[in-house]
Amino acid sequence: PLLSSLRLLTAFLLCSLYLPSFATDGNFGGGDGSSTNPYLIEDAMDLTAFRDSVNAGKTSICGKLTADIDLSTVCSESSGTSWASISFFSGTFDGNGFSITNLYIYNTIGSAKVGFIKQNYGTIKNLHIQGSVISTAAVAPYCGGIAAENKGYVQCCSFSGTVNGSSTYLGGIVGYLTGGSITNCWSDATVTNIAGGSGAYAGGIAGMMAIRTDRQITNCLFTGNVSGGGRANAISVNGGGYFHAAEECYYLNGSDNNRYTEQISAAQMKSGEVAWLLQGSQSEQVWGQVLGSDTVPALSSDIANKVCRLTYTNGSTTVQTAYTNYGKTLGMPKPDLLKQVYGAAYDSTLYYSWSADSLVNQPVKQDLTLTPFPAEYCAISSPETFANFAASVNAGNVYTTGKVTNNIDFATWSASNAWTMITNFAGTLDGQGHTISNFNKGRGLWDQQPFFSSIAAGGTVKNLTFSLCSASVLGNSALIAQTNNGTIQGITIFGAWIQGRDNNTAGIASNNGGTIADCAVLKTTLKKRWSGVNNKTAGGVCGYNNNAGIIKNCLSLNNNYVEVYPGDAS
């Protein structure tokens, strides 16, 4: 009995050495293949095992990728090994936003349907495939990057690479669309049907759609190249003859004779227009683009990548359209746009804002129709309207006029909003005797910007009192302006704290080449941090007054001057 027990134990231990781990190499990362608990496909071996299960008769099982999968270890041109396609599939294959790369299919059998999946009667979604699908057979019936024949649903998928063969129907996503639909898909493939004659077709999305229904292919994009066959369409050849078979589909190259498809340009893609068109009226976020960096749209569920359209109008006439990402701040109207809207009636001294003025400096969350309207001046009554005035000037409206209409306390606003300095101001800001208080209160040590970066020749800032405000920046620092080449008049600063580093520090202006008149700086701390690399100065009214600068009738009284030297941590 003891010997028998030892033999059984030894046999168990030997067998256990060959039991594979559950999580890798064809054993999936979990799931049972049902629609509610799909097999979790982690690597190339898992994908191979999934294919083998389907081809063994489990055609309705479901799978879901959990990582990008590189198939170069399974199939490649260099090894001469072709991917053995999934034959007939009626389950759900969810790419989960991941990619299958280095797919390589090389078919030599004339009767074969050629693609990652031969016949799809189920759902393929959220899948991105890169690779080569090639058929050298005299005539293979159907050839497609993702599916040779589709009677199910292909959603939010893309294919890039090569689809090349001598086929009846050959397409970037699907060869032959005999049922179901293709929705929100993108093909960036080089699609070439080397078969000749009227019975051979090629399409950037599908080689042929033969269903006699509308909306078989919708919201799709083709940016590759398609050629060959008896007919080649950028989206798909329409065998059913329905006008609405392909809708809201766009292509960069080639031609397409479907009535509701449209050719677009690289500039339209870069601007965000195509991403906006592809998204259309869909409530679920599908298409997006990071404007300013991405040159083409992408399948993206990230709301931050959503593209919103801004339509600029003059009454009922659309003057210009532009695109921006969801959550980006709406700026003020720029002079170029205003000249388009108003033509010869444009007056650069007026203040222009939007019909939706409450949205200025707020995140854009929807498409907007905006009409710029003029006012004699900007009525500045709050930190928000002061920020709007600054945004308008910084948008290029440098000659505009602003008038402060009441005392303004920045305490709450400054704690959560960083001020953007007004640059190259050549208009007029009239405080009308009112007081600005607590400007920059609650900001970080070196994040307390002056009101103006520069006041240009012809610019005027006048009749304002600043109480308990602060400015602290690395470089030239002053409460009113870093550089003044215009006029600053009738300004009083009381109880301020102003700090600069390695440059001129002052109450009114760091550098003056214009006029400072009738100003006072009282009970203010001026702190200059000095690293020993220059001899910049600190002054109550002005840090450095150049040869063209004029300072007259000004008072600096009871101020505290602090100079911090190298090595001093205070």
LODO-997000 format. One record per residue (C-alpha): residue in one letter; residue number from 1; z, x, y. Coordinates in steps of 0.02 Angstrom, whole numbers, plus 50000, padded with zeros to 5 digits. Layout:
<A, NUM, <Z, X, Y>>,
...
//
This chain:
<P, 1, <50000, 50000, 50000>>,
<L, 2, <50039, 50141, 50120>>,
<L, 3, <49874, 50228, 50083>>,
<S, 4, <49778, 50065, 50109>>,
<S, 5, <49865, 50037, 50277>>,
<L, 6, <49822, 50213, 50333>>,
<R, 7, <49640, 50185, 50286>>,
<L, 8, <49634, 50022, 50384>>,
<L, 9, <49714, 50105, 50537>>,
<T, 10, <49592, 50251, 50528>>,
<A, 11, <49444, 50133, 50516>>,
<F, 12, <49507, 50033, 50667>>,
<L, 13, <49529, 50189, 50772>>,
<L, 14, <49356, 50254, 50728>>,
<C, 15, <49275, 50088, 50771>>,
<S, 16, <49369, 50077, 50936>>,
<L, 17, <49292, 50241, 50991>>,
<Y, 18, <49123, 50152, 50994>>,
<L, 19, <49177, 49993, 51082>>,
<P, 20, <49094, 49994, 51254>>,
<S, 21, <49188, 49959, 51415>>,
<F, 22, <49174, 49778, 51472>>,
<A, 23, <49127, 49826, 51651>>,
<T, 24, <48978, 49941, 51631>>,
<D, 25, <48818, 49982, 51539>>,
<G, 26, <48750, 49814, 51484>>,
<N, 27, <48915, 49723, 51465>>,
<F, 28, <48920, 49647, 51640>>,
<G, 29, <49063, 49652, 51764>>,
<G, 30, <49120, 49478, 51719>>,
<G, 31, <49057, 49300, 51702>>,
<D, 32, <48996, 49197, 51558>>,
<G, 33, <48818, 49161, 51617>>,
<S, 34, <48852, 48984, 51674>>,
<S, 35, <48801, 48917, 51843>>,
<T, 36, <48981, 48918, 51904>>,
<N, 37, <49024, 49087, 51827>>,
<P, 38, <48865, 49192, 51819>>,
<Y, 39, <48854, 49361, 51735>>,
<L, 40, <48899, 49496, 51862>>,
<I, 41, <48762, 49627, 51856>>,
<E, 42, <48825, 49797, 51913>>,
<D, 43, <48695, 49924, 51858>>,
<A, 44, <48525, 49951, 51777>>,
<M, 45, <48595, 49931, 51601>>,
<D, 46, <48673, 49764, 51648>>,
<L, 47, <48506, 49707, 51717>>,
<T, 48, <48418, 49762, 51558>>,
<A, 49, <48546, 49669, 51453>>,
<F, 50, <48522, 49513, 51560>>,
<R, 51, <48333, 49522, 51535>>,
<D, 52, <48353, 49546, 51349>>,
<S, 53, <48467, 49394, 51336>>,
<V, 54, <48342, 49285, 51429>>,
<N, 55, <48198, 49347, 51323>>,
<A, 56, <48300, 49315, 51165>>,
<G, 57, <48304, 49130, 51208>>,
<K, 58, <48447, 49109, 51333>>,
<T, 59, <48324, 49060, 51467>>,
<S, 60, <48444, 48959, 51575>>,
<I, 61, <48583, 49087, 51596>>,
<C, 62, <48633, 49139, 51772>>,
<G, 63, <48661, 49311, 51845>>,
<K, 64, <48721, 49385, 52008>>,
<L, 65, <48703, 49562, 52074>>,
<T, 66, <48860, 49649, 52135>>,
<A, 67, <48777, 49810, 52192>>,
<D, 68, <48610, 49888, 52232>>,
<I, 69, <48520, 49939, 52072>>,
<D, 70, <48403, 50087, 52054>>,
<L, 71, <48284, 50061, 51907>>,
<S, 72, <48216, 50239, 51907>>,
<T, 73, <48320, 50278, 51752>>,
<V, 74, <48239, 50131, 51660>>,
<C, 75, <48058, 50133, 51718>>,
<S, 76, <47949, 50252, 51817>>,
<E, 77, <47772, 50314, 51835>>,
<S, 78, <47827, 50492, 51798>>,
<S, 79, <47904, 50443, 51631>>,
<G, 80, <47763, 50322, 51589>>,
<T, 81, <47890, 50186, 51556>>,
<S, 82, <47855, 50012, 51622>>,
<W, 83, <47985, 49877, 51658>>,
<A, 84, <47980, 49745, 51523>>,
<S, 85, <47975, 49584, 51624>>,
<I, 86, <48089, 49434, 51606>>,
<S, 87, <47973, 49314, 51517>>,
<F, 88, <48023, 49133, 51549>>,
<F, 89, <48171, 49097, 51661>>,
<S, 90, <48252, 48931, 51707>>,
<G, 91, <48424, 48985, 51766>>,
<T, 92, <48482, 49056, 51933>>,
<F, 93, <48464, 49238, 51980>>,
<D, 94, <48563, 49277, 52138>>,
<G, 95, <48529, 49447, 52216>>,
<N, 96, <48681, 49419, 52327>>,
<G, 97, <48594, 49516, 52466>>,
<F, 98, <48577, 49673, 52360>>,
<S, 99, <48418, 49768, 52317>>,
<I, 100, <48328, 49820, 52158>>,
<T, 101, <48233, 49980, 52195>>,
<N, 102, <48103, 50082, 52101>>,
<L, 103, <48038, 49937, 51998>>,
<Y, 104, <47886, 50000, 51902>>,
<I, 105, <47773, 49885, 51802>>,
<Y, 106, <47610, 49947, 51726>>,
<N, 107, <47514, 49817, 51628>>,
<T, 108, <47361, 49845, 51519>>,
<I, 109, <47358, 49678, 51427>>,
<G, 110, <47225, 49556, 51487>>,
<S, 111, <47321, 49396, 51446>>,
<A, 112, <47485, 49450, 51524>>,
<K, 113, <47573, 49373, 51672>>,
<V, 114, <47637, 49520, 51774>>,
<G, 115, <47793, 49526, 51883>>,
<F, 116, <47980, 49559, 51883>>,
<I, 117, <47988, 49385, 51806>>,
<K, 118, <47833, 49315, 51720>>,
<Q, 119, <47871, 49130, 51736>>,
<N, 120, <48006, 49064, 51850>>,
<Y, 121, <48060, 48884, 51824>>,
<G, 122, <48233, 48915, 51894>>,
<T, 123, <48298, 48986, 52059>>,
<I, 124, <48281, 49163, 52123>>,
<K, 125, <48374, 49194, 52286>>,
<N, 126, <48445, 49327, 52402>>,
<L, 127, <48352, 49464, 52310>>,
<H, 128, <48262, 49615, 52381>>,
<I, 129, <48144, 49714, 52270>>,
<Q, 130, <48054, 49877, 52306>>,
<G, 131, <47928, 49950, 52186>>,
<S, 132, <47756, 49945, 52109>>,
<V, 133, <47678, 49805, 52006>>,
<I, 134, <47512, 49863, 51935>>,
<S, 135, <47393, 49784, 51811>>,
<T, 136, <47240, 49879, 51750>>,
<A, 137, <47186, 49746, 51625>>,
<A, 138, <47012, 49674, 51651>>,
<V, 139, <47087, 49510, 51709>>,
<A, 140, <47273, 49471, 51701>>,
<P, 141, <47297, 49287, 51747>>,
<Y, 142, <47435, 49303, 51876>>,
<C, 143, <47520, 49451, 51959>>,
<G, 144, <47665, 49445, 52086>>,
<G, 145, <47798, 49561, 52154>>,
<I, 146, <47942, 49447, 52106>>,
<A, 147, <47864, 49316, 51993>>,
<A, 148, <47691, 49305, 51915>>,
<E, 149, <47701, 49115, 51907>>,
<N, 150, <47825, 49003, 51997>>,
<K, 151, <47870, 48823, 51962>>,
<G, 152, <48047, 48843, 52025>>,
<Y, 153, <48121, 48903, 52188>>,
<V, 154, <48112, 49073, 52271>>,
<Q, 155, <48228, 49081, 52421>>,
<C, 156, <48278, 49220, 52542>>,
<C, 157, <48190, 49357, 52444>>,
<S, 158, <48084, 49504, 52493>>,
<F, 159, <47966, 49626, 52411>>,
<S, 160, <47905, 49793, 52477>>,
<G, 161, <47790, 49915, 52390>>,
<T, 162, <47628, 49886, 52295>>,
<V, 163, <47553, 49740, 52201>>,
<N, 164, <47386, 49797, 52131>>,
<G, 165, <47279, 49726, 51994>>,
<S, 166, <47129, 49634, 51929>>,
<S, 167, <47198, 49457, 51924>>,
<T, 168, <47148, 49279, 51951>>,
<Y, 169, <47294, 49255, 52072>>,
<L, 170, <47388, 49401, 52146>>,
<G, 171, <47526, 49391, 52279>>,
<G, 172, <47662, 49491, 52363>>,
<I, 173, <47802, 49373, 52311>>,
<V, 174, <47720, 49257, 52182>>,
<G, 175, <47551, 49264, 52097>>,
<Y, 176, <47527, 49080, 52063>>,
<L, 177, <47631, 48942, 52143>>,
<T, 178, <47615, 48794, 52024>>,
<G, 179, <47772, 48701, 52077>>,
<G, 180, <47935, 48717, 52172>>,
<S, 181, <47929, 48816, 52333>>,
<I, 182, <47944, 48984, 52419>>,
<T, 183, <48062, 48979, 52568>>,
<N, 184, <48124, 49112, 52689>>,
<C, 185, <48039, 49257, 52604>>,
<W, 186, <47968, 49419, 52671>>,
<S, 187, <47830, 49526, 52597>>,
<D, 188, <47796, 49700, 52662>>,
<A, 189, <47683, 49742, 52516>>,
<T, 190, <47511, 49816, 52500>>,
<V, 191, <47426, 49680, 52399>>,
<T, 192, <47257, 49724, 52322>>,
<N, 193, <47158, 49618, 52201>>,
<I, 194, <47021, 49728, 52130>>,
<A, 195, <46942, 49582, 52036>>,
<G, 196, <46784, 49513, 52115>>,
<G, 197, <46705, 49342, 52117>>,
<S, 198, <46751, 49173, 52188>>,
<G, 199, <46888, 49143, 52059>>,
<A, 200, <46998, 49291, 52110>>,
<Y, 201, <47123, 49270, 52252>>,
<A, 202, <47253, 49374, 52343>>,
<G, 203, <47393, 49324, 52462>>,
<G, 204, <47529, 49416, 52555>>,
<I, 205, <47659, 49288, 52498>>,
<A, 206, <47570, 49197, 52355>>,
<G, 207, <47400, 49224, 52278>>,
<M, 208, <47370, 49038, 52258>>,
<M, 209, <47469, 48879, 52293>>,
<A, 210, <47400, 48739, 52189>>,
<I, 211, <47525, 48598, 52216>>,
<R, 212, <47461, 48444, 52304>>,
<T, 213, <47615, 48427, 52415>>,
<D, 214, <47668, 48485, 52587>>,
<R, 215, <47787, 48629, 52630>>,
<Q, 216, <47758, 48733, 52474>>,
<I, 217, <47783, 48894, 52573>>,
<T, 218, <47893, 48888, 52728>>,
<N, 219, <47978, 49008, 52849>>,
<C, 220, <47898, 49163, 52772>>,
<L, 221, <47839, 49328, 52847>>,
<F, 222, <47704, 49448, 52790>>,
<T, 223, <47696, 49620, 52870>>,
<G, 224, <47596, 49713, 52738>>,
<N, 225, <47411, 49719, 52700>>,
<V, 226, <47310, 49609, 52584>>,
<S, 227, <47133, 49633, 52522>>,
<G, 228, <47011, 49605, 52379>>,
<G, 229, <46965, 49460, 52268>>,
<G, 230, <46847, 49322, 52315>>,
<R, 231, <46966, 49271, 52453>>,
<A, 232, <47118, 49355, 52530>>,
<N, 233, <47241, 49261, 52642>>,
<A, 234, <47388, 49338, 52732>>,
<I, 235, <47505, 49199, 52672>>,
<S, 236, <47418, 49112, 52526>>,
<V, 237, <47256, 49035, 52471>>,
<N, 238, <47276, 48846, 52477>>,
<G, 239, <47209, 48770, 52318>>,
<G, 240, <47284, 48597, 52346>>,
<G, 241, <47200, 48574, 52514>>,
<Y, 242, <47354, 48503, 52600>>,
<F, 243, <47361, 48547, 52785>>,
<H, 244, <47550, 48565, 52785>>,
<A, 245, <47562, 48665, 52623>>,
<A, 246, <47615, 48820, 52720>>,
<E, 247, <47717, 48795, 52878>>,
<E, 248, <47815, 48905, 52998>>,
<C, 249, <47742, 49061, 52915>>,
<Y, 250, <47689, 49215, 53011>>,
<Y, 251, <47586, 49369, 52972>>,
<L, 252, <47554, 49535, 53058>>,
<N, 253, <47392, 49590, 52978>>,
<G, 254, <47237, 49508, 52904>>,
<S, 255, <47192, 49325, 52922>>,
<D, 256, <47247, 49158, 52852>>,
<N, 257, <47156, 48993, 52857>>,
<N, 258, <47306, 48880, 52829>>,
<R, 259, <47323, 48766, 52980>>,
<Y, 260, <47507, 48796, 53014>>,
<T, 261, <47520, 48984, 52992>>,
<E, 262, <47510, 49103, 53139>>,
<Q, 263, <47468, 49285, 53169>>,
<I, 264, <47597, 49381, 53269>>,
<S, 265, <47604, 49553, 53349>>,
<A, 266, <47722, 49701, 53333>>,
<A, 267, <47780, 49666, 53511>>,
<Q, 268, <47827, 49487, 53465>>,
<M, 269, <47928, 49551, 53318>>,
<K, 270, <48017, 49682, 53422>>,
<S, 271, <48062, 49556, 53558>>,
<G, 272, <48152, 49441, 53435>>,
<E, 273, <48027, 49300, 53452>>,
<V, 274, <47973, 49305, 53270>>,
<A, 275, <48153, 49304, 53206>>,
<W, 276, <48184, 49152, 53316>>,
<L, 277, <48026, 49065, 53252>>,
<L, 278, <48070, 49100, 53070>>,
<Q, 279, <48247, 49034, 53092>>,
<G, 280, <48175, 48877, 53171>>,
<S, 281, <48284, 48723, 53155>>,
<Q, 282, <48377, 48782, 53000>>,
<S, 283, <48563, 48750, 53020>>,
<E, 284, <48612, 48891, 52902>>,
<Q, 285, <48591, 49066, 52974>>,
<V, 286, <48447, 49148, 52878>>,
<W, 287, <48340, 49259, 52991>>,
<G, 288, <48410, 49383, 53116>>,
<Q, 289, <48378, 49546, 53207>>,
<V, 290, <48481, 49674, 53302>>,
<L, 291, <48382, 49672, 53464>>,
<G, 292, <48363, 49840, 53546>>,
<S, 293, <48366, 49936, 53383>>,
<D, 294, <48276, 49835, 53248>>,
<T, 295, <48088, 49819, 53274>>,
<V, 296, <48064, 49684, 53143>>,
<P, 297, <48159, 49528, 53088>>,
<A, 298, <48267, 49531, 52932>>,
<L, 299, <48347, 49408, 52814>>,
<S, 300, <48526, 49404, 52877>>,
<S, 301, <48669, 49280, 52865>>,
<D, 302, <48769, 49376, 52996>>,
<I, 303, <48789, 49263, 53148>>,
<A, 304, <48794, 49417, 53261>>,
<N, 305, <48611, 49447, 53214>>,
<K, 306, <48558, 49271, 53260>>,
<V, 307, <48424, 49269, 53396>>,
<C, 308, <48437, 49145, 53540>>,
<R, 309, <48296, 49102, 53658>>,
<L, 310, <48316, 49103, 53847>>,
<T, 311, <48186, 48997, 53937>>,
<Y, 312, <48172, 49030, 54124>>,
<T, 313, <48098, 48888, 54224>>,
<N, 314, <48050, 48832, 54398>>,
<G, 315, <48074, 48646, 54387>>,
<S, 316, <47975, 48587, 54237>>,
<T, 317, <47868, 48744, 54230>>,
<T, 318, <47915, 48882, 54107>>,
<V, 319, <47899, 49050, 54195>>,
<Q, 320, <47960, 49168, 54061>>,
<T, 321, <48047, 49172, 53892>>,
<A, 322, <48162, 49307, 53825>>,
<Y, 323, <48273, 49330, 53674>>,
<T, 324, <48451, 49390, 53651>>,
<N, 325, <48576, 49406, 53510>>,
<Y, 326, <48712, 49278, 53481>>,
<G, 327, <48870, 49329, 53573>>,
<K, 328, <48783, 49440, 53701>>,
<T, 329, <48832, 49413, 53883>>,
<L, 330, <48716, 49313, 53993>>,
<G, 331, <48671, 49420, 54144>>,
<M, 332, <48615, 49368, 54316>>,
<P, 333, <48434, 49338, 54366>>,
<K, 334, <48339, 49498, 54407>>,
<P, 335, <48220, 49524, 54554>>,
<D, 336, <48064, 49536, 54444>>,
<L, 337, <48100, 49364, 54370>>,
<L, 338, <48145, 49291, 54539>>,
<K, 339, <47979, 49351, 54611>>,
<Q, 340, <47889, 49263, 54467>>,
<V, 341, <47984, 49102, 54499>>,
<Y, 342, <47975, 49097, 54688>>,
<G, 343, <47823, 49202, 54728>>,
<A, 344, <47804, 49233, 54915>>,
<A, 345, <47958, 49124, 54949>>,
<Y, 346, <48074, 49250, 54865>>,
<D, 347, <48206, 49313, 54988>>,
<S, 348, <48299, 49469, 54931>>,
<T, 349, <48447, 49436, 55048>>,
<L, 350, <48493, 49272, 54962>>,
<Y, 351, <48612, 49254, 54817>>,
<Y, 352, <48529, 49189, 54658>>,
<S, 353, <48623, 49116, 54513>>,
<W, 354, <48584, 49003, 54364>>,
<S, 355, <48579, 48816, 54344>>,
<A, 356, <48705, 48852, 54206>>,
<D, 357, <48813, 48959, 54320>>,
<S, 358, <48969, 48930, 54214>>,
<L, 359, <48885, 49028, 54073>>,
<V, 360, <48863, 49187, 54177>>,
<N, 361, <48958, 49333, 54099>>,
<Q, 362, <48995, 49222, 53949>>,
<P, 363, <48930, 49249, 53772>>,
<V, 364, <48767, 49161, 53729>>,
<K, 365, <48790, 49046, 53579>>,
<Q, 366, <48634, 48938, 53585>>,
<D, 367, <48460, 48927, 53658>>,
<L, 368, <48468, 48905, 53846>>,
<T, 369, <48350, 48839, 53979>>,
<L, 370, <48391, 48924, 54144>>,
<T, 371, <48330, 48894, 54321>>,
<P, 372, <48378, 49021, 54455>>,
<F, 373, <48427, 48939, 54618>>,
<P, 374, <48458, 49021, 54787>>,
<A, 375, <48606, 49009, 54904>>,
<E, 376, <48633, 49085, 55075>>,
<Y, 377, <48776, 49186, 55003>>,
<C, 378, <48889, 49200, 54852>>,
<A, 379, <49051, 49106, 54882>>,
<I, 380, <49181, 49220, 54802>>,
<S, 381, <49336, 49118, 54760>>,
<S, 382, <49401, 49195, 54597>>,
<P, 383, <49392, 49352, 54490>>,
<E, 384, <49253, 49267, 54391>>,
<T, 385, <49143, 49233, 54542>>,
<F, 386, <49178, 49410, 54605>>,
<A, 387, <49117, 49475, 54435>>,
<N, 388, <48962, 49364, 54450>>,
<F, 389, <48927, 49438, 54621>>,
<A, 390, <48943, 49613, 54548>>,
<A, 391, <48829, 49568, 54403>>,
<S, 392, <48697, 49501, 54522>>,
<V, 393, <48696, 49660, 54626>>,
<N, 394, <48692, 49768, 54469>>,
<A, 395, <48545, 49665, 54405>>,
<G, 396, <48447, 49732, 54555>>,
<N, 397, <48488, 49606, 54691>>,
<V, 398, <48560, 49742, 54801>>,
<Y, 399, <48530, 49655, 54969>>,
<T, 400, <48627, 49497, 54928>>,
<T, 401, <48772, 49430, 55031>>,
<G, 402, <48946, 49384, 54971>>,
<K, 403, <49088, 49298, 55062>>,
<V, 404, <49268, 49289, 55000>>,
<T, 405, <49328, 49112, 55031>>,
<N, 406, <49513, 49128, 54987>>,
<N, 407, <49645, 49250, 54926>>,
<I, 408, <49611, 49311, 54749>>,
<D, 409, <49738, 49373, 54621>>,
<F, 410, <49662, 49480, 54482>>,
<A, 411, <49823, 49499, 54380>>,
<T, 412, <49776, 49388, 54233>>,
<W, 413, <49589, 49428, 54237>>,
<S, 414, <49608, 49618, 54242>>,
<A, 415, <49724, 49618, 54091>>,
<S, 416, <49580, 49562, 53979>>,
<N, 417, <49423, 49609, 54075>>,
<A, 418, <49359, 49779, 54128>>,
<W, 419, <49279, 49786, 54300>>,
<T, 420, <49100, 49850, 54313>>,
<M, 421, <49075, 49947, 54475>>,
<I, 422, <48946, 49882, 54598>>,
<T, 423, <48806, 50008, 54618>>,
<N, 424, <48685, 50044, 54761>>,
<F, 425, <48747, 49896, 54864>>,
<A, 426, <48642, 49869, 55021>>,
<G, 427, <48696, 49692, 55065>>,
<T, 428, <48852, 49623, 55149>>,
<L, 429, <49021, 49582, 55075>>,
<D, 430, <49131, 49492, 55200>>,
<G, 431, <49312, 49465, 55151>>,
<Q, 432, <49337, 49347, 55299>>,
<G, 433, <49516, 49411, 55318>>,
<H, 434, <49571, 49366, 55140>>,
<T, 435, <49675, 49470, 55018>>,
<I, 436, <49633, 49541, 54846>>,
<S, 437, <49789, 49577, 54742>>,
<N, 438, <49830, 49658, 54574>>,
<F, 439, <49653, 49723, 54546>>,
<N, 440, <49649, 49827, 54385>>,
<K, 441, <49826, 49776, 54339>>,
<G, 442, <49854, 49799, 54152>>,
<R, 443, <49704, 49913, 54124>>,
<G, 444, <49717, 50080, 54030>>,
<L, 445, <49758, 50242, 54122>>,
<W, 446, <49578, 50299, 54147>>,
<D, 447, <49498, 50126, 54139>>,
<Q, 448, <49529, 50066, 54317>>,
<Q, 449, <49362, 50067, 54405>>,
<P, 450, <49339, 50064, 54594>>,
<F, 451, <49255, 49910, 54666>>,
<F, 452, <49097, 50006, 54711>>,
<S, 453, <49013, 50155, 54634>>,
<S, 454, <48902, 50170, 54787>>,
<I, 455, <48872, 50079, 54951>>,
<A, 456, <48696, 50120, 55008>>,
<A, 457, <48631, 50140, 55185>>,
<G, 458, <48628, 49967, 55263>>,
<G, 459, <48767, 49902, 55152>>,
<T, 460, <48925, 49832, 55232>>,
<V, 461, <49098, 49793, 55161>>,
<K, 462, <49219, 49719, 55286>>,
<N, 463, <49372, 49614, 55328>>,
<L, 464, <49474, 49628, 55168>>,
<T, 465, <49653, 49671, 55124>>,
<F, 466, <49696, 49748, 54954>>,
<S, 467, <49877, 49728, 54896>>,
<L, 468, <49957, 49812, 54744>>,
<C, 469, <49789, 49865, 54672>>,
<S, 470, <49744, 50021, 54575>>,
<A, 471, <49600, 50136, 54529>>,
<S, 472, <49603, 50278, 54403>>,
<V, 473, <49448, 50364, 54335>>,
<L, 474, <49394, 50534, 54271>>,
<G, 475, <49301, 50599, 54423>>,
<N, 476, <49288, 50534, 54600>>,
<S, 477, <49417, 50398, 54627>>,
<A, 478, <49449, 50277, 54768>>,
<L, 479, <49494, 50095, 54776>>,
<I, 480, <49342, 50038, 54876>>,
<A, 481, <49198, 50159, 54840>>,
<Q, 482, <49162, 50323, 54755>>,
<T, 483, <49019, 50354, 54877>>,
<N, 484, <48990, 50269, 55045>>,
<N, 485, <48827, 50287, 55141>>,
<G, 486, <48843, 50119, 55226>>,
<T, 487, <48983, 50040, 55328>>,
<I, 488, <49162, 50003, 55275>>,
<Q, 489, <49255, 49913, 55412>>,
<G, 490, <49417, 49818, 55434>>,
<I, 491, <49490, 49861, 55263>>,
<T, 492, <49678, 49873, 55234>>,
<I, 493, <49752, 49946, 55074>>,
<F, 494, <49938, 49917, 55043>>,
<G, 495, <50046, 49977, 54899>>,
<A, 496, <49903, 50042, 54792>>,
<W, 497, <49904, 50175, 54655>>,
<I, 498, <49748, 50284, 54648>>,
<Q, 499, <49714, 50428, 54529>>,
<G, 500, <49566, 50545, 54503>>,
<R, 501, <49529, 50703, 54407>>,
<D, 502, <49436, 50860, 54460>>,
<N, 503, <49352, 50768, 54603>>,
<N, 504, <49394, 50689, 54770>>,
<T, 505, <49528, 50555, 54774>>,
<A, 506, <49558, 50435, 54918>>,
<G, 507, <49605, 50260, 54969>>,
<I, 508, <49442, 50201, 55048>>,
<A, 509, <49303, 50317, 54988>>,
<S, 510, <49298, 50476, 54883>>,
<N, 511, <49142, 50538, 54974>>,
<N, 512, <49082, 50473, 55142>>,
<G, 513, <48911, 50495, 55220>>,
<G, 514, <48915, 50330, 55314>>,
<T, 515, <49043, 50248, 55429>>,
<I, 516, <49225, 50205, 55394>>,
<A, 517, <49301, 50112, 55541>>,
<D, 518, <49459, 50012, 55581>>,
<C, 519, <49536, 50041, 55410>>,
<A, 520, <49716, 50073, 55354>>,
<V, 521, <49795, 50144, 55197>>,
<L, 522, <49982, 50109, 55186>>,
<K, 523, <50121, 50149, 55062>>,
<T, 524, <49995, 50205, 54933>>,
<T, 525, <50012, 50338, 54797>>,
<L, 526, <49863, 50456, 54783>>,
<K, 527, <49868, 50567, 54630>>,
<K, 528, <49742, 50706, 54601>>,
<R, 529, <49739, 50790, 54431>>,
<W, 530, <49669, 50965, 54447>>,
<S, 531, <49613, 51073, 54301>>,
<G, 532, <49585, 51228, 54408>>,
<V, 533, <49395, 51221, 54403>>,
<N, 534, <49365, 51166, 54583>>,
<N, 535, <49444, 51138, 54751>>,
<K, 536, <49417, 50950, 54771>>,
<T, 537, <49531, 50858, 54890>>,
<A, 538, <49637, 50703, 54910>>,
<G, 539, <49649, 50601, 55070>>,
<G, 540, <49725, 50438, 55126>>,
<V, 541, <49562, 50367, 55195>>,
<C, 542, <49428, 50484, 55130>>,
<G, 543, <49423, 50626, 55003>>,
<Y, 544, <49273, 50717, 55075>>,
<N, 545, <49180, 50673, 55235>>,
<N, 546, <49009, 50756, 55241>>,
<N, 547, <48912, 50806, 55397>>,
<A, 548, <48836, 50632, 55418>>,
<G, 549, <49000, 50541, 55391>>,
<I, 550, <49095, 50453, 55530>>,
<I, 551, <49278, 50402, 55519>>,
<K, 552, <49352, 50314, 55670>>,
<N, 553, <49502, 50207, 55718>>,
<C, 554, <49585, 50227, 55546>>,
<L, 555, <49768, 50241, 55496>>,
<S, 556, <49849, 50328, 55347>>,
<L, 557, <50038, 50299, 55344>>,
<N, 558, <50185, 50320, 55224>>,
<N, 559, <50075, 50373, 55079>>,
<N, 560, <50131, 50479, 54931>>,
<Y, 561, <50016, 50624, 54884>>,
<V, 562, <50034, 50699, 54710>>,
<E, 563, <49938, 50847, 54642>>,
<V, 564, <49951, 50885, 54457>>,
<Y, 565, <49909, 51064, 54408>>,
<P, 566, <49844, 51140, 54245>>,
<G, 567, <49972, 51130, 54107>>,
<D, 568, <50075, 50997, 54197>>,
<A, 569, <50094, 50849, 54079>>,
<S, 570, <50158, 50730, 54213>>,
//
